[in-house]
Amino acid sequence: MNTIAPVTAPTLIDPFARLIKYVRLSVTDRCDFRCVYCMSENMQFLPRDHVLTLDEIARIGKIFSGLGVETFRLTGGEPLIRRDLPWLVEQLAAHSEVVMTTNGSRLTQFAKPLKKAGLSRLNISLDTLDEHQFHELTRIGHLKDVLNGIDAAQAAGFTIKLNVVIMKGRNDDQILPLVYFAHERGLDISFIEEMPLGVIDEHSRQLTFMPSDEVRQIIEQEIALAPSQYHTTGPSRYWQTASQLPSAPKSRIGFISPHSHNFCGDCNRVRVTSEGRLLLCLGNEQGTDLMPLLRGSATDHEIVERIKMALTMKPEKHHFDLNDTPQIVRFMNMTGG
């Protein structure tokens, strides 16, 4: 008697048996801020015809969804710089979950359209609640625009997590104020160790680097924390605030620690830059260029084969070292959030 083999869904598995279910799609390298850890003060941005169109990004998304990818994160630069972004969200949300990382400055305009289009969650970058400090870190940003954006996103019904990059001597005095801010609004918050991408004074990076354990110790001087069982598809490791805080929804406090607590063993993601380059690791240059295929006559099948071939080069881990000259000279805005 013949038996029929069960049909299995297409999947992407790297050489270390990690299942790729999450793709970060950068829609632009441009931003309305110039954050000190993300880009140079005088950035040279890509010519517009070197950036993927929204139709091309939607096609990439459909291809990855067919390969078992469950979540897309839209990044930049600042993704809301792109016109018609809710249209892209709608296209991607037809196949997979769509989330976004944003600086929040344009959410007063876009929160409702994004929610209607099917965006499910937002990560909003907020490194300080001090107006002067905010302007120093973003160079040209205004704190009130982000705070108003957070209000608009909450009113639209979004699940929100705040992302905070802490730098010793620059904004480490904001750790507790930001935790209380998140708690009062029922938001989760993640503290992120600075990534050594782009050519920035390495001596300065060594002086300002603040490991996650040190951030947690500062929080625990006032707030008891307990490890949380909560997990997402991202690299944050979460702790739960205790009940002695004023009555409000409890916040989860996450730590993203690429230096002090390497999380590469659980990596489930790849990135596509705004110029169509598939990057297999944040801290390595291995990858392949998808743009010639997208703008040529390549079929979806041929693009799938290119993706699968590239995935065989995905490294086991990154090798960030604050004491060495960075091997990765692309800034974070060029990489995709």
Contacts in CASP RR format, 6 or more apart in sequence:
PFRMAT RR
TARGET T0000
AUTHOR 0000-0000-0000
METHOD contacts of the structure
MODEL  1
MNTIAPVTAPTLIDPFARLIKYVRLSVTDRCDFRCVYCMSENMQFLPRDH
VLTLDEIARIGKIFSGLGVETFRLTGGEPLIRRDLPWLVEQLAAHSEVVM
TTNGSRLTQFAKPLKKAGLSRLNISLDTLDEHQFHELTRIGHLKDVLNGI
DAAQAAGFTIKLNVVIMKGRNDDQILPLVYFAHERGLDISFIEEMPLGVI
DEHSRQLTFMPSDEVRQIIEQEIALAPSQYHTTGPSRYWQTASQLPSAPK
SRIGFISPHSHNFCGDCNRVRVTSEGRLLLCLGNEQGTDLMPLLRGSATD
HEIVERIKMALTMKPEKHHFDLNDTPQIVRFMNMTGG
9 68 0 8 1.000
10 66 0 8 1.000
10 67 0 8 1.000
10 68 0 8 1.000
11 19 0 8 1.000
11 20 0 8 1.000
11 67 0 8 1.000
11 68 0 8 1.000
12 19 0 8 1.000
12 20 0 8 1.000
12 21 0 8 1.000
12 67 0 8 1.000
12 68 0 8 1.000
12 69 0 8 1.000
12 307 0 8 1.000
12 308 0 8 1.000
12 311 0 8 1.000
13 19 0 8 1.000
13 20 0 8 1.000
13 311 0 8 1.000
14 20 0 8 1.000
14 280 0 8 1.000
14 311 0 8 1.000
14 312 0 8 1.000
14 314 0 8 1.000
15 312 0 8 1.000
15 314 0 8 1.000
15 316 0 8 1.000
16 265 0 8 1.000
16 314 0 8 1.000
16 316 0 8 1.000
18 265 0 8 1.000
18 266 0 8 1.000
18 267 0 8 1.000
18 268 0 8 1.000
18 314 0 8 1.000
19 268 0 8 1.000
20 67 0 8 1.000
20 69 0 8 1.000
20 268 0 8 1.000
20 269 0 8 1.000
20 270 0 8 1.000
20 311 0 8 1.000
21 68 0 8 1.000
21 69 0 8 1.000
21 70 0 8 1.000
21 71 0 8 1.000
21 233 0 8 1.000
21 268 0 8 1.000
21 269 0 8 1.000
22 69 0 8 1.000
22 70 0 8 1.000
22 71 0 8 1.000
22 72 0 8 1.000
22 73 0 8 1.000
22 233 0 8 1.000
22 234 0 8 1.000
22 268 0 8 1.000
22 269 0 8 1.000
23 61 0 8 1.000
23 64 0 8 1.000
23 69 0 8 1.000
23 71 0 8 1.000
23 72 0 8 1.000
23 73 0 8 1.000
23 269 0 8 1.000
23 270 0 8 1.000
23 271 0 8 1.000
23 272 0 8 1.000
24 72 0 8 1.000
24 73 0 8 1.000
24 75 0 8 1.000
24 269 0 8 1.000
24 270 0 8 1.000
24 271 0 8 1.000
24 272 0 8 1.000
24 336 0 8 1.000
24 337 0 8 1.000
25 57 0 8 1.000
25 60 0 8 1.000
25 61 0 8 1.000
25 72 0 8 1.000
25 73 0 8 1.000
25 74 0 8 1.000
25 75 0 8 1.000
25 92 0 8 1.000
25 271 0 8 1.000
25 272 0 8 1.000
26 74 0 8 1.000
26 75 0 8 1.000
26 76 0 8 1.000
26 77 0 8 1.000
26 79 0 8 1.000
26 271 0 8 1.000
26 272 0 8 1.000
26 273 0 8 1.000
26 274 0 8 1.000
26 335 0 8 1.000
26 336 0 8 1.000
26 337 0 8 1.000
27 52 0 8 1.000
27 54 0 8 1.000
27 57 0 8 1.000
27 74 0 8 1.000
27 75 0 8 1.000
27 76 0 8 1.000
27 79 0 8 1.000
27 82 0 8 1.000
27 85 0 8 1.000
27 88 0 8 1.000
27 274 0 8 1.000
28 51 0 8 1.000
28 76 0 8 1.000
28 77 0 8 1.000
28 78 0 8 1.000
28 79 0 8 1.000
28 81 0 8 1.000
28 82 0 8 1.000
28 274 0 8 1.000
29 43 0 8 1.000
29 45 0 8 1.000
29 46 0 8 1.000
29 51 0 8 1.000
29 76 0 8 1.000
29 77 0 8 1.000
29 273 0 8 1.000
29 274 0 8 1.000
29 275 0 8 1.000
29 333 0 8 1.000
29 334 0 8 1.000
29 336 0 8 1.000
30 45 0 8 1.000
30 76 0 8 1.000
30 77 0 8 1.000
30 78 0 8 1.000
30 81 0 8 1.000
30 333 0 8 1.000
31 38 0 8 1.000
31 39 0 8 1.000
31 76 0 8 1.000
31 77 0 8 1.000
31 78 0 8 1.000
31 81 0 8 1.000
31 103 0 8 1.000
31 333 0 8 1.000
32 78 0 8 1.000
32 81 0 8 1.000
32 103 0 8 1.000
32 105 0 8 1.000
32 106 0 8 1.000
32 140 0 8 1.000
32 141 0 8 1.000
33 78 0 8 1.000
33 103 0 8 1.000
33 105 0 8 1.000
33 138 0 8 1.000
33 139 0 8 1.000
33 140 0 8 1.000
33 141 0 8 1.000
34 40 0 8 1.000
34 41 0 8 1.000
34 43 0 8 1.000
34 138 0 8 1.000
34 139 0 8 1.000
34 140 0 8 1.000
35 103 0 8 1.000
35 125 0 8 1.000
35 127 0 8 1.000
35 137 0 8 1.000
35 138 0 8 1.000
35 139 0 8 1.000
35 165 0 8 1.000
36 136 0 8 1.000
36 137 0 8 1.000
36 139 0 8 1.000
36 200 0 8 1.000
37 165 0 8 1.000
37 167 0 8 1.000
37 194 0 8 1.000
37 195 0 8 1.000
37 200 0 8 1.000
37 332 0 8 1.000
38 77 0 8 1.000
38 331 0 8 1.000
38 332 0 8 1.000
38 333 0 8 1.000
38 337 0 8 1.000
39 77 0 8 1.000
39 331 0 8 1.000
39 332 0 8 1.000
39 333 0 8 1.000
39 334 0 8 1.000
40 199 0 8 1.000
40 331 0 8 1.000
41 139 0 8 1.000
43 331 0 8 1.000
43 333 0 8 1.000
46 274 0 8 1.000
46 275 0 8 1.000
50 275 0 8 1.000
51 274 0 8 1.000
51 275 0 8 1.000
52 60 0 8 1.000
52 272 0 8 1.000
52 274 0 8 1.000
52 275 0 8 1.000
52 276 0 8 1.000
52 291 0 8 1.000
52 294 0 8 1.000
54 82 0 8 1.000
54 84 0 8 1.000
54 85 0 8 1.000
54 87 0 8 1.000
54 88 0 8 1.000
56 276 0 8 1.000
56 291 0 8 1.000
56 294 0 8 1.000
56 295 0 8 1.000
57 88 0 8 1.000
57 272 0 8 1.000
58 88 0 8 1.000
58 91 0 8 1.000
58 92 0 8 1.000
59 294 0 8 1.000
59 300 0 8 1.000
60 272 0 8 1.000
60 276 0 8 1.000
60 290 0 8 1.000
60 294 0 8 1.000
60 303 0 8 1.000
61 69 0 8 1.000
61 72 0 8 1.000
61 92 0 8 1.000
61 95 0 8 1.000
61 96 0 8 1.000
62 91 0 8 1.000
62 95 0 8 1.000
62 300 0 8 1.000
63 300 0 8 1.000
63 303 0 8 1.000
63 304 0 8 1.000
63 307 0 8 1.000
64 72 0 8 1.000
64 96 0 8 1.000
64 307 0 8 1.000
65 92 0 8 1.000
65 95 0 8 1.000
65 96 0 8 1.000
66 95 0 8 1.000
67 304 0 8 1.000
67 307 0 8 1.000
69 96 0 8 1.000
70 96 0 8 1.000
70 97 0 8 1.000
70 233 0 8 1.000
71 96 0 8 1.000
71 97 0 8 1.000
71 98 0 8 1.000
71 99 0 8 1.000
71 233 0 8 1.000
72 92 0 8 1.000
72 96 0 8 1.000
72 97 0 8 1.000
72 98 0 8 1.000
72 99 0 8 1.000
73 98 0 8 1.000
73 99 0 8 1.000
73 100 0 8 1.000
73 101 0 8 1.000
73 123 0 8 1.000
74 85 0 8 1.000
74 88 0 8 1.000
74 89 0 8 1.000
74 98 0 8 1.000
74 99 0 8 1.000
74 100 0 8 1.000
74 101 0 8 1.000
75 100 0 8 1.000
75 101 0 8 1.000
75 336 0 8 1.000
75 337 0 8 1.000
76 101 0 8 1.000
76 274 0 8 1.000
76 333 0 8 1.000
76 336 0 8 1.000
76 337 0 8 1.000
77 274 0 8 1.000
77 333 0 8 1.000
77 336 0 8 1.000
77 337 0 8 1.000
78 102 0 8 1.000
78 103 0 8 1.000
78 105 0 8 1.000
78 106 0 8 1.000
79 85 0 8 1.000
79 100 0 8 1.000
79 101 0 8 1.000
79 102 0 8 1.000
80 102 0 8 1.000
80 104 0 8 1.000
80 105 0 8 1.000
80 106 0 8 1.000
80 107 0 8 1.000
80 109 0 8 1.000
80 110 0 8 1.000
82 88 0 8 1.000
85 110 0 8 1.000
85 114 0 8 1.000
86 110 0 8 1.000
86 113 0 8 1.000
86 114 0 8 1.000
86 116 0 8 1.000
86 117 0 8 1.000
86 119 0 8 1.000
87 117 0 8 1.000
89 98 0 8 1.000
89 100 0 8 1.000
89 114 0 8 1.000
89 117 0 8 1.000
89 118 0 8 1.000
89 119 0 8 1.000
90 117 0 8 1.000
90 118 0 8 1.000
92 98 0 8 1.000
93 117 0 8 1.000
93 118 0 8 1.000
93 119 0 8 1.000
93 120 0 8 1.000
97 120 0 8 1.000
98 118 0 8 1.000
98 119 0 8 1.000
98 120 0 8 1.000
99 119 0 8 1.000
99 120 0 8 1.000
99 121 0 8 1.000
99 122 0 8 1.000
99 123 0 8 1.000
100 114 0 8 1.000
100 119 0 8 1.000
100 121 0 8 1.000
100 122 0 8 1.000
100 123 0 8 1.000
101 122 0 8 1.000
101 123 0 8 1.000
101 124 0 8 1.000
101 125 0 8 1.000
101 163 0 8 1.000
101 337 0 8 1.000
102 122 0 8 1.000
102 123 0 8 1.000
102 124 0 8 1.000
102 125 0 8 1.000
103 124 0 8 1.000
103 125 0 8 1.000
103 138 0 8 1.000
103 146 0 8 1.000
104 124 0 8 1.000
104 125 0 8 1.000
104 145 0 8 1.000
104 146 0 8 1.000
104 149 0 8 1.000
104 150 0 8 1.000
104 153 0 8 1.000
105 141 0 8 1.000
105 142 0 8 1.000
105 145 0 8 1.000
105 146 0 8 1.000
105 149 0 8 1.000
106 145 0 8 1.000
106 149 0 8 1.000
107 122 0 8 1.000
107 124 0 8 1.000
107 148 0 8 1.000
107 149 0 8 1.000
107 150 0 8 1.000
107 152 0 8 1.000
107 153 0 8 1.000
108 145 0 8 1.000
108 148 0 8 1.000
108 149 0 8 1.000
108 152 0 8 1.000
111 149 0 8 1.000
111 152 0 8 1.000
111 153 0 8 1.000
111 155 0 8 1.000
111 156 0 8 1.000
111 158 0 8 1.000
112 152 0 8 1.000
112 156 0 8 1.000
114 156 0 8 1.000
115 156 0 8 1.000
115 157 0 8 1.000
115 158 0 8 1.000
119 158 0 8 1.000
120 159 0 8 1.000
121 158 0 8 1.000
121 159 0 8 1.000
121 160 0 8 1.000
121 161 0 8 1.000
122 153 0 8 1.000
122 158 0 8 1.000
122 159 0 8 1.000
122 160 0 8 1.000
122 161 0 8 1.000
123 160 0 8 1.000
123 161 0 8 1.000
123 162 0 8 1.000
123 163 0 8 1.000
123 190 0 8 1.000
124 146 0 8 1.000
124 149 0 8 1.000
124 150 0 8 1.000
124 153 0 8 1.000
124 160 0 8 1.000
124 161 0 8 1.000
124 162 0 8 1.000
124 163 0 8 1.000
125 146 0 8 1.000
125 162 0 8 1.000
125 163 0 8 1.000
125 164 0 8 1.000
125 165 0 8 1.000
126 146 0 8 1.000
126 150 0 8 1.000
126 162 0 8 1.000
126 163 0 8 1.000
126 164 0 8 1.000
126 178 0 8 1.000
127 134 0 8 1.000
127 137 0 8 1.000
127 164 0 8 1.000
127 165 0 8 1.000
127 166 0 8 1.000
127 171 0 8 1.000
127 174 0 8 1.000
128 134 0 8 1.000
128 137 0 8 1.000
128 143 0 8 1.000
128 171 0 8 1.000
128 174 0 8 1.000
128 178 0 8 1.000
129 143 0 8 1.000
129 174 0 8 1.000
129 177 0 8 1.000
129 178 0 8 1.000
129 181 0 8 1.000
130 143 0 8 1.000
130 171 0 8 1.000
130 174 0 8 1.000
131 142 0 8 1.000
131 143 0 8 1.000
131 144 0 8 1.000
133 170 0 8 1.000
133 171 0 8 1.000
133 174 0 8 1.000
134 141 0 8 1.000
134 142 0 8 1.000
134 143 0 8 1.000
134 146 0 8 1.000
135 141 0 8 1.000
135 142 0 8 1.000
135 143 0 8 1.000
136 170 0 8 1.000
137 170 0 8 1.000
137 171 0 8 1.000
150 160 0 8 1.000
150 185 0 8 1.000
150 187 0 8 1.000
153 160 0 8 1.000
154 160 0 8 1.000
154 185 0 8 1.000
160 187 0 8 1.000
160 188 0 8 1.000
161 187 0 8 1.000
161 188 0 8 1.000
161 189 0 8 1.000
161 190 0 8 1.000
162 178 0 8 1.000
162 181 0 8 1.000
162 182 0 8 1.000
162 187 0 8 1.000
162 188 0 8 1.000
162 189 0 8 1.000
162 190 0 8 1.000
163 189 0 8 1.000
163 190 0 8 1.000
163 192 0 8 1.000
164 174 0 8 1.000
164 175 0 8 1.000
164 178 0 8 1.000
164 189 0 8 1.000
164 190 0 8 1.000
164 191 0 8 1.000
164 192 0 8 1.000
165 191 0 8 1.000
165 192 0 8 1.000
165 193 0 8 1.000
165 194 0 8 1.000
166 172 0 8 1.000
166 174 0 8 1.000
166 175 0 8 1.000
166 191 0 8 1.000
166 192 0 8 1.000
166 193 0 8 1.000
166 210 0 8 1.000
166 215 0 8 1.000
167 194 0 8 1.000
167 208 0 8 1.000
167 209 0 8 1.000
167 210 0 8 1.000
168 207 0 8 1.000
168 208 0 8 1.000
168 209 0 8 1.000
168 210 0 8 1.000
169 208 0 8 1.000
170 208 0 8 1.000
172 210 0 8 1.000
172 215 0 8 1.000
172 218 0 8 1.000
175 191 0 8 1.000
175 215 0 8 1.000
175 218 0 8 1.000
175 219 0 8 1.000
176 218 0 8 1.000
176 219 0 8 1.000
176 222 0 8 1.000
176 223 0 8 1.000
178 189 0 8 1.000
179 189 0 8 1.000
179 219 0 8 1.000
179 223 0 8 1.000
179 241 0 8 1.000
179 251 0 8 1.000
179 253 0 8 1.000
180 245 0 8 1.000
181 187 0 8 1.000
182 188 0 8 1.000
182 189 0 8 1.000
182 251 0 8 1.000
182 253 0 8 1.000
183 241 0 8 1.000
183 245 0 8 1.000
183 246 0 8 1.000
183 248 0 8 1.000
183 249 0 8 1.000
183 250 0 8 1.000
183 251 0 8 1.000
184 246 0 8 1.000
184 248 0 8 1.000
185 248 0 8 1.000
186 248 0 8 1.000
186 249 0 8 1.000
186 250 0 8 1.000
186 251 0 8 1.000
187 251 0 8 1.000
188 238 0 8 1.000
188 251 0 8 1.000
188 252 0 8 1.000
188 253 0 8 1.000
188 254 0 8 1.000
189 251 0 8 1.000
189 252 0 8 1.000
189 253 0 8 1.000
189 254 0 8 1.000
190 236 0 8 1.000
190 253 0 8 1.000
190 254 0 8 1.000
190 255 0 8 1.000
190 256 0 8 1.000
191 212 0 8 1.000
191 215 0 8 1.000
191 253 0 8 1.000
191 254 0 8 1.000
191 255 0 8 1.000
191 256 0 8 1.000
192 255 0 8 1.000
192 256 0 8 1.000
193 209 0 8 1.000
193 210 0 8 1.000
193 211 0 8 1.000
193 212 0 8 1.000
193 256 0 8 1.000
193 257 0 8 1.000
193 258 0 8 1.000
193 259 0 8 1.000
193 260 0 8 1.000
194 205 0 8 1.000
194 208 0 8 1.000
194 209 0 8 1.000
194 210 0 8 1.000
195 258 0 8 1.000
195 282 0 8 1.000
195 320 0 8 1.000
195 332 0 8 1.000
196 202 0 8 1.000
196 205 0 8 1.000
196 320 0 8 1.000
196 321 0 8 1.000
196 322 0 8 1.000
196 326 0 8 1.000
196 328 0 8 1.000
197 282 0 8 1.000
197 283 0 8 1.000
197 326 0 8 1.000
197 328 0 8 1.000
197 330 0 8 1.000
197 331 0 8 1.000
197 332 0 8 1.000
197 335 0 8 1.000
198 326 0 8 1.000
198 328 0 8 1.000
198 329 0 8 1.000
198 330 0 8 1.000
198 331 0 8 1.000
198 332 0 8 1.000
199 326 0 8 1.000
199 329 0 8 1.000
202 322 0 8 1.000
202 323 0 8 1.000
202 324 0 8 1.000
202 325 0 8 1.000
202 326 0 8 1.000
205 322 0 8 1.000
206 322 0 8 1.000
206 323 0 8 1.000
209 259 0 8 1.000
209 322 0 8 1.000
211 257 0 8 1.000
211 259 0 8 1.000
211 260 0 8 1.000
212 255 0 8 1.000
212 256 0 8 1.000
212 257 0 8 1.000
212 260 0 8 1.000
212 261 0 8 1.000
213 260 0 8 1.000
215 255 0 8 1.000
216 225 0 8 1.000
216 239 0 8 1.000
216 253 0 8 1.000
216 255 0 8 1.000
219 225 0 8 1.000
219 253 0 8 1.000
223 241 0 8 1.000
223 242 0 8 1.000
223 244 0 8 1.000
223 245 0 8 1.000
224 241 0 8 1.000
224 242 0 8 1.000
224 244 0 8 1.000
225 239 0 8 1.000
225 240 0 8 1.000
225 241 0 8 1.000
225 242 0 8 1.000
225 253 0 8 1.000
226 239 0 8 1.000
226 240 0 8 1.000
226 242 0 8 1.000
227 238 0 8 1.000
227 239 0 8 1.000
227 240 0 8 1.000
228 238 0 8 1.000
228 239 0 8 1.000
228 240 0 8 1.000
228 252 0 8 1.000
230 238 0 8 1.000
230 240 0 8 1.000
230 252 0 8 1.000
231 238 0 8 1.000
233 268 0 8 1.000
233 269 0 8 1.000
234 268 0 8 1.000
234 269 0 8 1.000
235 256 0 8 1.000
235 258 0 8 1.000
235 263 0 8 1.000
235 266 0 8 1.000
236 254 0 8 1.000
236 255 0 8 1.000
236 256 0 8 1.000
237 254 0 8 1.000
237 255 0 8 1.000
237 256 0 8 1.000
237 257 0 8 1.000
237 261 0 8 1.000
237 263 0 8 1.000
238 252 0 8 1.000
238 253 0 8 1.000
238 254 0 8 1.000
239 252 0 8 1.000
239 253 0 8 1.000
239 254 0 8 1.000
239 255 0 8 1.000
240 250 0 8 1.000
240 252 0 8 1.000
240 253 0 8 1.000
241 250 0 8 1.000
241 251 0 8 1.000
241 252 0 8 1.000
241 253 0 8 1.000
243 250 0 8 1.000
255 261 0 8 1.000
256 263 0 8 1.000
257 263 0 8 1.000
258 282 0 8 1.000
258 318 0 8 1.000
258 320 0 8 1.000
259 320 0 8 1.000
259 322 0 8 1.000
262 317 0 8 1.000
262 318 0 8 1.000
264 281 0 8 1.000
264 316 0 8 1.000
264 317 0 8 1.000
264 318 0 8 1.000
265 316 0 8 1.000
265 317 0 8 1.000
267 281 0 8 1.000
270 278 0 8 1.000
270 279 0 8 1.000
270 280 0 8 1.000
270 311 0 8 1.000
270 314 0 8 1.000
271 278 0 8 1.000
271 279 0 8 1.000
271 280 0 8 1.000
271 282 0 8 1.000
271 335 0 8 1.000
271 336 0 8 1.000
272 278 0 8 1.000
272 279 0 8 1.000
272 290 0 8 1.000
273 279 0 8 1.000
273 334 0 8 1.000
273 335 0 8 1.000
273 336 0 8 1.000
274 334 0 8 1.000
274 336 0 8 1.000
275 291 0 8 1.000
276 289 0 8 1.000
276 290 0 8 1.000
276 291 0 8 1.000
276 294 0 8 1.000
277 287 0 8 1.000
277 288 0 8 1.000
277 289 0 8 1.000
277 290 0 8 1.000
277 291 0 8 1.000
278 287 0 8 1.000
278 288 0 8 1.000
278 289 0 8 1.000
278 290 0 8 1.000
278 307 0 8 1.000
278 310 0 8 1.000
279 285 0 8 1.000
279 286 0 8 1.000
279 287 0 8 1.000
279 335 0 8 1.000
280 286 0 8 1.000
280 287 0 8 1.000
280 310 0 8 1.000
280 311 0 8 1.000
280 313 0 8 1.000
280 314 0 8 1.000
280 315 0 8 1.000
281 314 0 8 1.000
281 315 0 8 1.000
281 317 0 8 1.000
281 318 0 8 1.000
282 318 0 8 1.000
282 335 0 8 1.000
283 318 0 8 1.000
283 319 0 8 1.000
283 320 0 8 1.000
283 327 0 8 1.000
283 328 0 8 1.000
284 315 0 8 1.000
284 318 0 8 1.000
284 319 0 8 1.000
284 328 0 8 1.000
285 327 0 8 1.000
285 328 0 8 1.000
286 310 0 8 1.000
286 313 0 8 1.000
286 314 0 8 1.000
286 315 0 8 1.000
287 310 0 8 1.000
287 313 0 8 1.000
288 306 0 8 1.000
288 307 0 8 1.000
288 309 0 8 1.000
288 310 0 8 1.000
290 303 0 8 1.000
290 306 0 8 1.000
290 307 0 8 1.000
292 298 0 8 1.000
293 302 0 8 1.000
293 303 0 8 1.000
293 306 0 8 1.000
294 303 0 8 1.000
298 306 0 8 1.000
319 327 0 8 1.000
328 335 0 8 1.000
END
